[in-house]
Amino acid sequence: MSTPTARQVSSTRVKELTTHEEGRFRKARPRSQQLWNEAREVMPRGVPSSFQDAAPQPVFVERGKGSRVWDVDGNEYVDFHNGFGVMVVGHAHPKIVEAVSHRIAQGSHFAQPVAEDVQVARELSRRFGLPQWRFTNSGTESTLDAVRIARAFTGRERLIKMEASYHGHHDALMVSVEPPADLMGPPDEPASVPQSEGIPAAVVELTTVIPFNDLKAAERAFTRHPGEVAAVIVEPAMMNVGIVLPDQGYLAGLRDIAHNNGALLIFDEVKTGATIAAGGATERFGVTPDLIALAKAIGGGLPCGAVGGRANVMAVIEDKRVAQMGTFNGNPLTMAASKVTLLEILNASAYAHFDALAETLQGGLDRVIADHELPFHVITLAARGGVTYRAQRVRNYRDYLEIDKAFAYLSWLYQCNRGVIMAPGAEENWTLSVQHSVDDVQRYVDNFAEMARDLRA
C-alpha cells in the first residue's frame, strides 16, 4: 500500500507529461494510424470491437511470440495486455501450436462431440468443484447461459448484479456498467441504467443493481422483490474497475443471502478463472457458487467459454427445459487447445511462476510508490494485477469514481512508449503469461519508476 505521507501530484504536471507522451506515441506508429484511417471506411470506429478504439489511437498488432508482441510499425512490446486475459499461456506456445496444428490437419469442425470435450469438462470439474459443464464460445455466451439456467431452475426472472460489473454484451446484464454519475442513483440503492441504446426497458427493469461489498444492500434488494430473484451474479473480484477485492466473508454471505431467499449465486469467472489460481476465485476465496461462467484463459488463445454448475441445477439442460446450444460449442480446435492449456501448461509450476512474478511486481512498485510519496497502491493476484491510482482501498464503484483516470492513461502511454503494452482504459489491469520472465516484469517496474520521477520533477 502507499505510504501515509503520500501527497498529491500537480494536475498541470500530469497534463504536460501526457501531451508529450501522446506526441511520442503517434510519431512511432504511423502505419497503425494509416490502417485505422482505412478501417474507418469499412468498420464503425475503425475496429472490430469498440473496446479496441482507445486513445490516442488503436495499435494494430502484427504478431506475437512468447511474452512479446510486435505492431505493424515494428515496435516490440512485453505483453501485459494478453488479449484482456486470454493469453495466460503466452503467444505461440509450442504445445498449443502443436496441438492445434495436429487437430486442424484432422479436420477443424464437425458439429459433433469429440473426445477432448470429456477430458476438458472433467478437468474443469476438478478445478472448480462443480460436477456438470457445458461449453460456449465466449464470456458473453457463458454468462447468458448461466442466467437462463438460473431462471429456469428457480422459475423466476429477476437478476441482481453489482454496480459497474461487466458481464458481457447481452441485454440482461448490460445494465449499470460504469453508469454516468448523473444517472446512477443513490449509493445504497443504485439505479438500473442501460449501458447503451438498443436494450429494451422491460429487460433493464428485471435487473436490480446493488453495490459490491455490501451485504445489507443485497438483503434489502431481496426484501424489495420477494420471490422474484432467480440469481445474484457477481465477479468474485471485480476486474473492470481496476481490481476490487471482496471483503472477508462477503462472498459466503452473498451465497447465504441468495440461498435463504430461494435464489442461486453465479460467479462470473471469465477474468479470474484459471488466472488467480488453478480453480480461479472459487479456489482462492474458498466459496463455491451454484453456477460458474468461464472463458478467456481456459482456451489457450482460441475463442472459448464454459458454464458449470451443481448437478440438480444443470439438470434443466438434461431435462430439455433449457436449450443450451451452439454450432461451435466444444469445437475440436478449441478443445485441443483447452486440453493442453489445462492439463499440461497451467499446472502447479505455472502458478508458482505467477506468484514469483507477482512478488517482483508488488515489491518493486511498492518501493517506487513509497519513495516518491505517490497516492497509489498495488494489487497482485497470481497472473492478474494492477496499480490503483488512489491511496485508499477501493471497495465498490463509488470509490472507483474518486480515481483520477488521467494517471492511468499517462501510465499506459509511458509503458507503451517504453516497450510494455497494456490493456487500454483506467479500469483494466495486467495479465501475465507462463512465458513472462523476471526481466519482463522488471521492465514494467522500471517504466513506472521513470513516470514517478517525472511526476515529481
C-alpha positions in Angstrom: 0.0 0.0 0.0 1.1 3.6 -0.4 2.7 5.4 2.4 0.8 7.5 5.0 2.9 10.5 3.7 1.6 10.2 0.2 0.9 13.6 -1.3 -1.0 14.9 -4.3 0.6 15.4 -7.8 0.1 18.5 -9.8 -2.6 18.1 -12.4 -0.7 20.6 -14.6 2.3 18.3 -14.5 0.2 15.3 -15.5 -1.2 17.2 -18.5 2.3 18.3 -19.6 3.6 14.8 -19.5 0.5 13.4 -21.2 0.8 15.8 -24.1 4.5 14.9 -24.6 3.8 11.1 -24.4 0.9 11.3 -26.9 3.2 13.0 -29.4 5.8 10.4 -28.9 3.2 7.7 -29.3 1.8 8.9 -32.5 5.2 9.6 -34.1 6.2 5.9 -33.5 3.1 4.4 -35.1 2.3 5.9 -38.5 1.3 2.6 -40.1 -1.2 1.9 -37.3 -2.6 5.4 -37.9 -2.9 4.7 -41.7 -4.6 1.3 -41.1 -7.0 2.9 -38.7 -8.0 5.6 -41.2 -8.6 2.9 -43.8 -10.5 0.7 -41.4 -12.9 3.6 -40.5 -14.1 3.5 -44.2 -15.5 -0.1 -43.7 -15.8 -0.6 -39.9 -17.5 1.7 -37.3 -14.8 3.4 -35.3 -12.2 1.5 -37.4 -12.1 -1.5 -35.1 -13.9 -4.9 -34.9 -14.8 -4.4 -31.2 -15.5 -1.0 -29.6 -13.1 -1.7 -26.7 -10.2 -1.5 -29.2 -10.9 2.1 -30.1 -8.8 3.6 -27.3 -6.9 7.0 -27.1 -4.8 8.2 -28.6 -5.3 5.6 -31.4 -5.5 1.8 -31.8 -2.3 -0.2 -32.0 -2.5 -2.7 -34.9 -0.6 -5.8 -33.9 1.2 -8.0 -36.4 2.5 -11.0 -34.5 3.3 -12.4 -31.1 5.8 -14.9 -29.6 6.3 -15.9 -26.0 5.9 -12.8 -23.8 6.2 -10.3 -26.7 4.1 -8.8 -29.4 5.1 -6.6 -32.4 2.9 -4.0 -34.0 2.7 -3.2 -37.7 5.3 -0.4 -37.2 7.8 -2.8 -35.9 7.6 -1.7 -32.3 8.3 -4.6 -29.8 6.4 -4.9 -26.5 6.4 -7.1 -23.4 2.7 -8.0 -23.4 0.9 -7.1 -20.2 -2.4 -6.9 -22.1 -2.5 -10.5 -23.3 -5.8 -10.2 -25.0 -7.8 -9.0 -21.9 -6.6 -12.0 -20.0 -6.9 -14.7 -22.7 -3.2 -15.3 -23.4 -2.0 -16.7 -20.0 -0.2 -19.4 -22.0 1.8 -16.7 -23.8 1.9 -16.3 -27.6 2.5 -19.2 -30.0 3.2 -21.6 -27.1 4.9 -24.6 -28.7 2.4 -27.1 -27.1 -0.6 -25.0 -28.3 0.8 -24.7 -31.8 1.4 -28.5 -32.0 -2.0 -29.4 -30.6 -4.0 -27.1 -32.9 -1.8 -27.9 -36.0 -2.4 -31.6 -35.4 -6.1 -31.1 -34.9 -6.7 -28.9 -37.9 -4.9 -31.4 -40.1 -7.5 -34.0 -39.0 -10.4 -31.6 -39.6 -11.4 -28.4 -37.9 -15.1 -28.7 -37.4 -17.8 -31.4 -37.3 -20.6 -30.0 -35.0 -20.3 -33.4 -33.3 -18.7 -34.1 -29.9 -15.0 -35.1 -29.7 -13.1 -37.0 -27.0 -11.4 -33.9 -25.7 -14.8 -32.4 -24.6 -15.0 -35.1 -21.9 -11.4 -34.5 -20.8 -11.7 -30.7 -20.5 -15.0 -31.0 -18.7 -13.5 -33.4 -16.1 -10.6 -31.0 -15.5 -13.0 -28.1 -15.0 -15.0 -30.1 -12.6 -11.8 -31.0 -10.7 -10.6 -27.4 -10.5 -13.9 -25.7 -9.6 -15.7 -28.3 -7.6 -18.9 -28.3 -9.8 -19.8 -31.6 -11.5 -21.6 -30.6 -14.7 -20.3 -28.5 -17.6 -21.4 -27.2 -21.0 -19.2 -25.3 -23.5 -19.7 -22.0 -25.2 -17.6 -19.7 -27.3 -17.2 -16.5 -25.2 -17.7 -15.0 -21.8 -20.9 -13.3 -23.0 -22.3 -16.7 -24.0 -21.3 -18.2 -20.7 -23.0 -15.6 -18.5 -26.0 -15.6 -20.9 -26.4 -19.3 -20.4 -25.8 -19.1 -16.6 -28.6 -16.6 -16.3 -31.0 -18.7 -18.5 -30.2 -21.8 -16.4 -30.8 -20.0 -13.2 -34.1 -18.6 -14.3 -35.3 -22.0 -15.5 -34.2 -23.7 -12.3 -35.9 -21.2 -10.0 -38.9 -20.3 -12.1 -38.1 -16.6 -11.5 -36.9 -13.8 -13.8 -35.2 -11.0 -11.8 -31.4 -10.8 -11.5 -29.3 -8.9 -9.0 -25.9 -7.6 -10.3 -23.2 -5.4 -8.9 -22.9 -1.7 -10.0 -20.2 -1.3 -12.6 -19.6 -5.0 -13.3 -19.4 -6.0 -16.9 -20.7 -9.5 -17.7 -20.7 -9.5 -21.5 -22.8 -7.8 -24.2 -26.2 -9.5 -23.8 -29.2 -7.4 -22.8 -29.9 -8.9 -19.4 -26.6 -7.8 -17.9 -25.7 -4.7 -19.9 -27.1 -2.7 -17.0 -25.3 -0.1 -14.9 -21.9 -0.9 -16.3 -20.0 2.2 -15.2 -23.1 4.4 -15.3 -22.8 8.2 -15.6 -22.8 9.9 -12.3 -26.0 11.9 -13.0 -28.0 8.7 -13.7 -26.6 6.1 -11.2 -28.9 6.9 -8.3 -28.1 6.8 -4.6 -25.2 4.7 -3.3 -27.3 2.3 -1.2 -29.9 1.7 -4.0 -28.3 2.3 -7.4 -30.5 2.8 -10.4 -30.7 0.3 -13.3 -29.2 2.1 -16.2 -28.8 0.6 -19.7 -25.2 0.5 -20.9 -26.2 1.5 -24.4 -29.2 2.2 -26.7 -31.0 -0.8 -28.1 -31.7 -2.5 -24.8 -35.4 -2.8 -24.0 -36.6 -1.0 -20.9 -38.5 -4.1 -19.8 -35.2 -6.1 -19.7 -33.4 -3.4 -17.8 -36.2 -3.3 -15.2 -35.7 -7.0 -14.4 -32.1 -6.3 -13.4 -31.6 -4.9 -9.9 -28.3 -3.2 -9.1 -26.5 -3.2 -5.8 -23.1 -2.0 -4.6 -20.3 -4.6 -4.3 -19.1 -5.5 -0.8 -22.5 -4.5 0.8 -24.4 -7.4 2.2 -27.1 -5.2 3.7 -27.8 -3.8 0.3 -28.2 -7.4 -1.0 -30.7 -8.1 1.8 -32.7 -5.0 1.0 -32.9 -5.9 -2.7 -34.4 -9.3 -1.8 -36.8 -7.6 0.6 -38.0 -5.2 -2.2 -38.5 -8.1 -4.6 -39.8 -11.1 -2.6 -40.0 -14.3 -4.5 -38.8 -12.7 -7.7 -35.0 -13.1 -7.8 -33.6 -16.0 -9.8 -29.9 -15.3 -9.1 -27.2 -13.0 -7.9 -24.4 -12.7 -10.4 -21.0 -11.4 -9.3 -17.4 -11.2 -10.3 -15.8 -12.6 -7.1 -13.1 -10.0 -7.5 -14.3 -7.1 -9.7 -11.9 -6.8 -12.6 -13.2 -4.0 -14.8 -12.7 -1.1 -12.3 -9.1 -2.0 -11.7 -9.2 -4.9 -9.2 -11.7 -4.7 -6.3 -11.3 -7.4 -3.8 -14.2 -8.9 -1.8 -14.3 -8.1 1.9 -13.6 -11.0 4.3 -16.8 -13.1 4.4 -18.6 -11.2 1.7 -18.9 -13.9 -0.9 -20.0 -16.5 1.6 -22.5 -14.0 3.0 -23.8 -13.3 -0.5 -24.3 -17.0 -1.2 -26.2 -17.4 2.1 -28.5 -14.5 1.4 -29.3 -15.8 -2.0 -30.0 -19.3 -0.8 -32.1 -18.0 2.1 -34.3 -16.3 -0.5 -34.5 -19.3 -2.9 -32.1 -17.8 -5.4 -28.8 -19.0 -6.9 -25.3 -17.5 -6.8 -23.5 -17.2 -10.1 -19.7 -16.4 -10.2 -18.6 -14.7 -13.4 -15.0 -16.1 -13.5 -14.4 -15.1 -17.1 -11.4 -13.0 -15.9 -10.5 -14.7 -12.7 -10.9 -18.3 -13.8 -7.5 -20.1 -14.2 -5.6 -16.8 -13.7 -5.6 -16.0 -10.0 -5.5 -19.7 -9.0 -5.9 -23.1 -10.7 -9.5 -23.0 -9.6 -9.9 -19.3 -10.0 -11.6 -17.2 -7.4 -13.6 -20.2 -6.3 -10.4 -21.8 -5.0 -8.7 -18.6 -3.9 -11.6 -17.3 -1.8 -12.9 -20.7 -0.7 -16.6 -20.2 -1.8 -18.3 -22.4 -4.3 -21.3 -20.9 -6.1 -24.2 -22.7 -7.8 -23.1 -21.7 -11.3 -19.8 -20.5 -12.8 -19.2 -18.8 -16.1 -15.7 -19.2 -17.7 -13.9 -18.1 -20.9 -10.7 -16.3 -21.8 -7.8 -18.1 -20.2 -9.2 -21.7 -20.4 -8.9 -21.7 -24.2 -5.2 -21.3 -24.9 -5.9 -18.3 -27.2 -8.9 -19.7 -29.1 -12.5 -18.5 -28.7 -13.9 -20.4 -25.8 -16.3 -20.5 -22.9 -17.9 -22.8 -20.4 -20.7 -22.8 -17.9 -20.6 -25.2 -14.9 -22.9 -25.9 -12.1 -24.5 -28.2 -9.5 -25.9 -31.4 -10.9 -29.5 -30.5 -10.0 -29.2 -27.0 -11.4 -27.7 -28.2 -14.7 -30.4 -30.9 -14.9 -32.6 -28.2 -16.6 -30.5 -28.9 -19.7 -30.6 -32.7 -19.2 -34.4 -32.4 -18.9 -34.7 -30.3 -22.0 -36.2 -27.4 -20.1 -33.3 -25.1 -21.3 -31.9 -25.1 -24.8 -28.1 -24.6 -24.4 -26.6 -25.0 -27.9 -24.2 -23.5 -30.4 -22.7 -24.6 -33.6 -19.1 -24.1 -32.3 -19.7 -25.3 -28.7 -16.9 -27.7 -27.8 -15.4 -27.4 -31.2 -12.3 -29.6 -32.0 -9.8 -26.7 -32.3 -10.8 -25.0 -29.0 -10.9 -28.3 -27.2 -7.5 -29.3 -28.4 -6.1 -26.0 -27.1 -8.1 -26.2 -23.9 -6.9 -29.7 -23.1 -3.2 -28.7 -23.4 -3.8 -25.5 -21.6 -5.5 -27.0 -18.5 -3.8 -30.4 -18.3 -0.2 -29.6 -19.3 0.6 -25.8 -19.3 -1.3 -24.3 -16.4 0.0 -26.7 -13.8 1.3 -26.1 -10.2 4.6 -24.9 -11.6 2.8 -22.3 -13.7 1.0 -20.8 -10.6 4.3 -20.8 -8.6 5.8 -18.9 -11.5 2.9 -16.4 -11.5 3.4 -15.9 -7.8 7.1 -15.2 -8.2 6.5 -12.6 -10.9 3.7 -11.0 -8.8 6.2 -10.7 -5.9 8.7 -8.9 -8.1 6.0 -6.5 -9.3 4.5 -5.9 -5.9 7.8 -5.3 -4.2 9.2 -3.1 -6.9 6.1 -1.0 -7.4 5.6 -0.6 -3.6 9.1 0.8 -3.3 8.6 3.3 -6.1 5.3 4.5 -4.7 6.8 4.9 -1.2 10.0 6.6 -2.5 8.0 9.2 -4.4 5.2 9.5 -1.9 2.5 8.7 -4.6 -1.2 8.3 -3.6 -1.4 4.9 -5.3 -1.4 1.2 -4.3 -0.8 -2.1 -6.0 -2.8 -5.4 -6.0 -1.4 -8.6 -7.3 -3.3 -12.0 -7.7 -1.0 -14.5 -9.4 -1.3 -13.7 -13.2 -3.5 -10.7 -12.6 -2.7 -7.4 -11.0 -2.7 -3.6 -11.4 -2.0 -0.2 -9.9 -4.9 1.6 -8.3 -4.4 5.3 -8.6 -5.8 6.0 -5.2 -4.2 5.7 -1.7 -7.2 4.1 -0.1 -8.6 0.6 -1.0 -11.4 0.6 -3.5 -14.4 -1.4 -2.2 -17.0 -0.5 -4.9 -17.8 1.6 -7.9 -18.4 4.8 -6.0 -14.9 4.6 -4.5 -13.5 4.0 -8.0 -15.1 7.2 -9.2 -12.8 9.1 -6.9 -9.8 8.0 -9.0 -8.3 10.5 -11.5 -8.2 8.4 -14.7 -5.5 10.8 -16.0 -2.9 8.9 -14.1 -3.9 5.5 -15.6 -3.8 7.0 -19.1 -0.4 8.6 -18.5 0.9 5.3 -17.2 -0.5 3.4 -20.2 1.4 5.9 -22.5 4.6 5.6 -20.5 4.5 1.8 -20.7 3.5 1.6 -24.4 6.2 4.1 -25.4 8.8 2.1 -23.5 8.0 -1.4 -24.7 5.2 -2.7 -22.5 1.7 -2.9 -24.0 -1.2 -2.7 -21.5 -5.0 -3.2 -22.0 -6.4 0.3 -22.6 -8.5 2.1 -20.1 -8.2 3.1 -16.4 -10.4 0.2 -15.4 -8.2 -2.6 -16.8 -5.3 -4.5 -15.2 -2.4 -6.6 -16.4 -2.3 -10.3 -17.2 1.0 -12.2 -17.2 1.8 -15.4 -19.0 3.8 -18.6 -18.3 6.3 -17.3 -20.8 7.0 -14.0 -19.0 10.3 -13.7 -17.2 11.5 -11.6 -14.2 13.3 -9.3 -16.7 9.9 -8.8 -18.5 8.1 -7.7 -15.4 11.1 -5.6 -14.2 10.7 -3.5 -17.4 7.2 -2.6 -16.2 8.6 -1.6 -12.8 11.4 0.5 -14.4 8.9 2.3 -16.7 6.7 3.0 -13.7 9.7 4.4 -11.8 10.5 6.7 -14.7 7.0 8.1 -14.7 7.1 8.5 -10.9 10.4 10.5 -11.2 8.9 12.7 -13.9 5.7 13.3 -12.0 7.8 14.6 -9.0 10.3 16.5 -11.2 
